[in-house]
Amino acid sequence: MKSILYSVCIGSLALALTAGGAQAAKDKRPERAKPQQRSANVHATRPANTGRTMSAHRNVSAAQYRQRSYAKPRTSSAFNRGARPASATPATVRERNLARNERMRERNSQEFRARRDVAANRDRNVAVNRSRNDVTRNRNTNELRARNRVAVNRERNLAVNRARNVEVNRARNANEFRDRNNVAINRNRNFAVNRTGNAAYYRGGNARITNNWRGDAFRGQRYAAFRNYNRQWHDRSWWRSHYDRIIFVNNGWYYWNAGYWFPAWGYAPSVSYVYDGPIYAYNGWTPDRVTVDVQQQLARAGYYDGPVDGVLGPMTREAIAAFQADNGLAVTSAIDEPTLATLGVA
């Protein structure tokens, strides 16, 4: 009986030791083995006279550490990264998958809606651009037609006006040619008649070229410049100090006074004047310009056939005297205000 009990105890102890060794071999985590090693080290380094106390402390510390190690929750990196914990149930996983699928479905729906809007906008833009292109094409076509019509009408009007202008201008040119011939004929006739008449009149002594304006025919304000004219001799400084407008015309110096140009005798040495007397000027024009206008008008009237040079020489003065005698004017043989008014120059 004792041997049987002894065998049972020995077997139980062997089984217990075998189970403990297997458990220790299975649990290889460093935190499980660390307290025992630490306690052993501490026990080994302590003095011999404190063995009982250190043994009790070692046993308590190992038990407490083992209890804390087993009670510590698992906080692995995989769990912290969002991996499914070991305690997750299939229902939780299903709900999580359903939520994920719902989110994916919502995202796909938004992307589909955005693509559909892009396609709709593309179609709308294509339609709008097609309409605009049609409008632009029609506008260009209408403008081209309008331009063609304008060009055709221009050519038609040009042809019609060309024919009409030919007829009108033919008649007008014929009339102008006829008038010019008549003017030329009348000018030659008047020139010949007036030359003969004026020559006879001059021989009578009534229309001679003269510089004597003292008679009764030169009364009135319009002939005062001729009636009061006296030749004056002064040097250049005197003329400049008394008159502010002095010009050089036809190799002579003239000064401006009260609407007339007068020869400035003595302004420059060795200067002689073809005509010694006043020259009436309108608009302040120079003596040569006024003389040119008078020569042209006398030529049109048939009194003058000399050069139009702006020089009031004997031929021009003779023509002026003939014109004045024929029109009942005082014969000054010069350019005066009544003569210009009768000629239609001023």
C-alpha positions as CSV (number, residue, x, y, z in Angstrom):
1,M,0.0,0.0,0.0
2,K,2.8,2.4,0.9
3,S,4.6,1.6,-2.3
4,I,1.5,2.3,-4.3
5,L,1.0,5.7,-2.7
6,Y,4.6,6.5,-3.1
7,S,4.4,5.6,-6.8
8,V,1.3,7.8,-7.3
9,C,3.0,10.8,-5.6
10,I,6.1,10.3,-7.6
11,G,4.1,10.2,-10.8
12,S,2.0,13.2,-9.9
13,L,5.1,15.2,-9.1
14,A,6.7,14.1,-12.4
15,L,3.6,15.1,-14.3
16,A,3.5,18.5,-12.5
17,L,7.2,19.1,-13.3
18,T,6.7,18.1,-16.9
19,A,3.7,20.4,-17.3
20,G,5.6,23.3,-15.6
21,G,8.6,22.8,-17.9
22,A,6.4,22.6,-21.0
23,Q,4.6,25.8,-19.9
24,A,7.9,27.6,-19.3
25,A,9.3,26.4,-22.6
26,K,6.1,27.6,-24.4
27,D,6.1,31.0,-22.8
28,K,9.4,32.5,-24.2
29,R,8.4,36.2,-23.7
30,P,11.2,38.2,-22.1
31,E,9.0,39.8,-19.6
32,R,8.0,36.4,-18.1
33,A,11.6,35.3,-17.5
34,K,12.9,38.7,-16.5
35,P,11.6,38.9,-12.9
36,Q,13.1,35.5,-12.0
37,Q,16.4,36.4,-13.4
38,R,16.3,39.7,-11.7
39,S,15.4,38.1,-8.4
40,A,18.1,35.6,-8.7
41,N,20.6,38.3,-9.5
42,V,19.5,40.3,-6.6
43,H,19.7,37.3,-4.3
44,A,23.1,36.5,-5.5
45,T,24.5,40.0,-4.9
46,R,23.0,40.5,-1.5
47,P,25.0,39.6,1.7
48,A,24.6,36.2,3.3
49,N,23.2,37.4,6.6
50,T,20.0,38.7,4.8
51,G,19.1,35.6,3.0
52,R,15.7,35.1,4.6
53,T,14.5,38.6,4.1
54,M,15.7,38.7,0.5
55,S,14.1,35.4,-0.2
56,A,10.8,36.6,1.0
57,H,11.2,39.9,-1.0
58,R,12.2,37.9,-4.1
59,N,9.2,35.7,-3.9
60,V,6.7,38.6,-3.4
61,S,8.3,40.7,-6.2
62,A,8.2,37.8,-8.7
63,A,4.5,37.0,-7.8
64,Q,3.5,40.7,-8.1
65,Y,5.3,41.2,-11.4
66,R,3.9,37.9,-12.8
67,Q,0.4,39.1,-11.8
68,R,0.9,42.5,-13.4
69,S,2.4,40.9,-16.6
70,Y,-0.6,38.6,-17.0
71,A,-3.0,41.5,-16.4
72,K,-1.4,43.9,-18.9
73,P,-3.6,44.4,-22.0
74,R,-2.2,43.7,-25.4
75,T,-1.2,46.9,-27.2
76,S,0.6,45.6,-30.3
77,S,1.4,47.8,-33.2
78,A,-0.9,45.9,-35.4
79,F,-3.8,46.5,-33.1
80,N,-3.0,50.2,-32.9
81,R,-2.9,50.5,-36.7
82,G,-6.5,49.5,-36.9
83,A,-6.3,45.8,-37.3
84,R,-9.3,43.8,-36.3
85,P,-8.9,42.8,-32.6
86,A,-9.1,39.2,-31.6
87,S,-12.4,39.8,-29.8
88,A,-14.2,41.3,-33.0
89,T,-17.3,39.3,-33.9
90,P,-18.5,38.4,-37.4
91,A,-21.4,40.8,-37.0
92,T,-19.0,43.7,-36.3
93,V,-16.9,42.8,-39.3
94,R,-20.0,42.6,-41.5
95,E,-21.2,46.0,-40.4
96,R,-17.8,47.5,-41.0
97,N,-17.7,46.0,-44.5
98,L,-21.2,47.3,-45.2
99,A,-20.1,50.8,-44.1
100,R,-17.0,50.6,-46.3
101,N,-19.1,49.4,-49.2
102,E,-21.6,52.2,-48.6
103,R,-18.8,54.8,-48.7
104,M,-17.4,53.3,-51.9
105,R,-20.9,53.3,-53.4
106,E,-21.3,57.0,-52.5
107,R,-17.9,57.9,-53.9
108,N,-18.6,56.0,-57.1
109,S,-22.0,57.7,-57.4
110,Q,-20.4,61.2,-57.0
111,E,-17.8,60.3,-59.6
112,F,-20.5,59.0,-62.0
113,R,-22.6,62.2,-61.4
114,A,-19.5,64.4,-62.1
115,R,-18.7,62.4,-65.3
116,R,-22.3,62.7,-66.4
117,D,-22.3,66.5,-65.8
118,V,-19.1,66.8,-67.8
119,A,-20.6,64.9,-70.7
120,A,-23.8,67.0,-70.5
121,N,-21.8,70.2,-70.5
122,R,-19.7,69.0,-73.4
123,D,-22.8,68.3,-75.4
124,R,-24.3,71.7,-74.5
125,N,-21.1,73.5,-75.5
126,V,-20.9,71.7,-78.8
127,A,-24.5,72.7,-79.5
128,V,-23.9,76.3,-78.5
129,N,-20.7,76.5,-80.6
130,R,-22.5,75.0,-83.5
131,S,-25.2,77.7,-83.3
132,R,-22.7,80.4,-83.0
133,N,-20.8,79.1,-86.0
134,D,-24.0,79.0,-88.0
135,V,-24.8,82.6,-87.0
136,T,-21.3,83.7,-87.9
137,R,-21.5,81.8,-91.2
138,N,-24.8,83.4,-92.1
139,R,-23.5,86.9,-91.1
140,N,-20.5,86.5,-93.3
141,T,-22.6,85.2,-96.2
142,N,-25.0,88.1,-95.9
143,E,-22.1,90.6,-95.7
144,L,-20.6,89.0,-98.8
145,R,-23.9,89.2,-100.6
146,A,-24.3,92.9,-99.6
147,R,-20.7,93.7,-100.8
148,N,-21.3,91.9,-104.1
149,R,-24.5,93.9,-104.5
150,V,-22.7,97.1,-103.7
151,A,-20.0,96.3,-106.2
152,V,-22.5,95.4,-108.9
153,N,-24.5,98.5,-108.3
154,R,-21.3,100.6,-108.3
155,E,-20.3,99.2,-111.7
156,R,-23.9,99.7,-113.0
157,N,-24.0,103.3,-111.8
158,L,-20.6,104.0,-113.1
159,A,-21.5,102.7,-116.6
160,V,-24.8,104.7,-116.5
161,N,-23.1,107.9,-115.2
162,R,-20.3,107.5,-117.7
163,A,-22.7,107.5,-120.6
164,R,-24.7,110.3,-119.1
165,N,-21.6,112.4,-118.3
166,V,-20.3,111.9,-121.9
167,E,-23.5,113.4,-123.2
168,V,-23.6,116.2,-120.6
169,N,-20.0,117.0,-121.0
170,R,-20.2,117.0,-124.7
171,A,-22.8,119.7,-124.7
172,R,-21.1,121.6,-121.9
173,N,-17.8,121.5,-123.6
174,A,-19.4,122.6,-126.9
175,N,-20.9,125.6,-125.0
176,E,-17.7,126.4,-123.2
177,F,-15.7,126.2,-126.5
178,R,-18.3,128.4,-128.1
179,D,-18.1,130.9,-125.2
180,R,-14.3,130.9,-125.3
181,N,-14.3,131.5,-129.0
182,N,-16.7,134.4,-128.5
183,V,-14.6,135.8,-125.7
184,A,-11.5,135.6,-127.7
185,I,-13.2,137.1,-130.7
186,N,-14.7,139.9,-128.5
187,R,-11.4,140.5,-126.8
188,N,-9.6,140.9,-130.1
189,R,-12.4,143.1,-131.5
190,N,-12.6,145.2,-128.3
191,F,-8.8,145.5,-128.2
192,A,-8.6,146.7,-131.8
193,V,-11.5,149.0,-131.4
194,N,-10.3,150.4,-128.1
195,R,-6.8,150.8,-129.3
196,T,-8.0,152.8,-132.2
197,G,-10.5,154.8,-130.1
198,N,-8.1,155.3,-127.3
199,A,-5.3,156.4,-129.7
200,A,-7.7,159.0,-131.2
201,Y,-8.8,160.0,-127.8
202,Y,-5.2,160.4,-126.7
203,R,-4.5,162.5,-129.8
204,G,-7.3,164.7,-128.6
205,G,-5.4,165.3,-125.4
206,N,-8.2,164.1,-123.0
207,A,-6.6,160.7,-121.8
208,R,-2.9,161.1,-121.8
209,I,-0.6,159.4,-119.3
210,T,0.0,161.9,-116.5
211,N,1.4,162.4,-113.1
212,N,-0.3,165.7,-112.6
213,W,-3.3,165.2,-110.2
214,R,-4.0,168.8,-109.4
215,G,-7.1,169.4,-111.6
216,D,-10.8,169.5,-110.7
217,A,-11.2,165.9,-111.8
218,F,-9.3,164.7,-108.8
219,R,-11.5,166.2,-106.1
220,G,-12.8,164.1,-103.3
221,Q,-11.4,161.8,-100.7
222,R,-10.8,158.9,-103.1
223,Y,-8.1,160.9,-105.0
224,A,-6.6,162.7,-101.9
225,A,-3.5,160.5,-102.0
226,F,-2.8,161.5,-105.6
227,R,-3.7,165.1,-105.1
228,N,-1.4,165.5,-102.0
229,Y,1.5,163.4,-103.3
230,N,5.0,165.0,-103.3
231,R,8.3,163.2,-103.9
232,Q,10.3,162.9,-100.7
233,W,14.0,162.2,-100.3
234,H,15.2,160.7,-97.0
235,D,17.9,158.3,-95.9
236,R,17.2,154.8,-94.6
237,S,17.2,155.7,-90.9
238,W,14.6,158.4,-91.4
239,W,12.2,156.1,-93.3
240,R,12.6,153.4,-90.7
241,S,11.9,155.9,-87.9
242,H,8.7,157.2,-89.5
243,Y,7.2,154.1,-91.1
244,D,7.1,150.6,-89.8
245,R,6.3,148.8,-93.1
246,I,8.8,149.1,-95.9
247,I,9.3,146.5,-98.6
248,F,11.5,146.0,-101.7
249,V,9.5,145.4,-104.9
250,N,10.5,145.6,-108.6
251,N,14.0,147.0,-107.8
252,G,12.6,149.7,-105.6
253,W,11.6,150.4,-101.9
254,Y,8.0,151.3,-101.0
255,Y,6.5,152.4,-97.7
256,W,2.9,151.7,-96.6
257,N,0.7,154.7,-95.5
258,A,-3.1,155.0,-95.3
259,G,-3.9,152.2,-97.7
260,Y,-1.4,153.2,-100.4
261,W,2.1,152.2,-101.3
262,F,4.5,155.1,-102.0
263,P,8.0,155.1,-103.4
264,A,10.6,155.7,-100.7
265,W,13.1,158.0,-102.5
266,G,16.5,158.0,-101.0
267,Y,16.1,154.8,-99.0
268,A,18.8,153.2,-101.1
269,P,21.2,154.9,-103.5
270,S,21.0,154.5,-107.3
271,V,17.3,153.3,-107.2
272,S,14.9,154.6,-109.8
273,Y,11.2,153.9,-110.1
274,V,9.3,153.1,-113.3
275,Y,6.2,154.8,-111.8
276,D,6.5,157.7,-109.4
277,G,3.2,157.9,-107.5
278,P,0.8,156.1,-105.1
279,I,-0.6,152.6,-105.7
280,Y,-3.9,151.7,-104.0
281,A,-3.8,148.2,-102.3
282,Y,-6.7,146.2,-100.9
283,N,-6.2,143.7,-98.1
284,G,-2.7,145.1,-97.6
285,W,-1.3,143.3,-100.6
286,T,2.0,144.3,-102.1
287,P,2.2,146.6,-105.1
288,D,3.3,143.9,-107.6
289,R,0.4,141.6,-106.6
290,V,-2.1,144.3,-107.0
291,T,-0.6,145.2,-110.4
292,V,-0.8,141.6,-111.6
293,D,-4.6,141.5,-110.8
294,V,-5.1,144.8,-112.7
295,Q,-3.1,143.5,-115.7
296,Q,-5.2,140.3,-115.8
297,Q,-8.5,142.2,-115.6
298,L,-7.5,144.6,-118.3
299,A,-6.4,141.8,-120.5
300,R,-9.8,140.1,-120.1
301,A,-11.5,143.3,-121.0
302,G,-9.3,143.8,-124.1
303,Y,-7.3,146.8,-122.9
304,Y,-4.0,145.1,-122.3
305,D,-1.9,142.6,-124.3
306,G,1.5,143.0,-122.6
307,P,3.2,140.7,-120.1
308,V,1.6,140.1,-116.7
309,D,4.7,140.9,-114.7
310,G,3.4,143.1,-111.8
311,V,5.3,146.2,-113.1
312,L,3.3,149.4,-113.4
313,G,5.1,150.4,-116.6
314,P,4.0,152.6,-119.6
315,M,1.9,149.8,-121.3
316,T,0.0,149.1,-118.2
317,R,-0.6,152.7,-117.4
318,E,-1.7,153.3,-121.0
319,A,-4.3,150.5,-120.6
320,I,-5.4,151.9,-117.3
321,A,-5.9,155.4,-118.8
322,A,-8.0,153.9,-121.6
323,F,-10.2,152.0,-119.2
324,Q,-10.7,155.0,-117.0
325,A,-11.6,157.2,-120.0
326,D,-14.1,154.6,-121.3
327,N,-15.8,154.2,-117.9
328,G,-16.1,157.9,-117.0
329,L,-13.4,157.9,-114.4
330,A,-10.7,160.5,-113.6
331,V,-7.7,159.5,-115.7
332,T,-5.0,159.0,-113.2
333,S,-3.1,156.5,-115.3
334,A,-2.5,154.7,-112.0
335,I,-4.1,152.1,-109.7
336,D,-6.6,154.0,-107.6
337,E,-9.7,152.9,-105.6
338,P,-12.4,153.9,-108.2
339,T,-10.5,152.0,-110.9
340,L,-10.2,148.8,-108.9
341,A,-13.9,148.9,-107.9
342,T,-14.9,149.3,-111.6
343,L,-12.6,146.5,-112.7
344,G,-14.1,144.3,-110.0
345,V,-10.8,143.5,-108.3
346,A,-11.4,145.1,-104.9
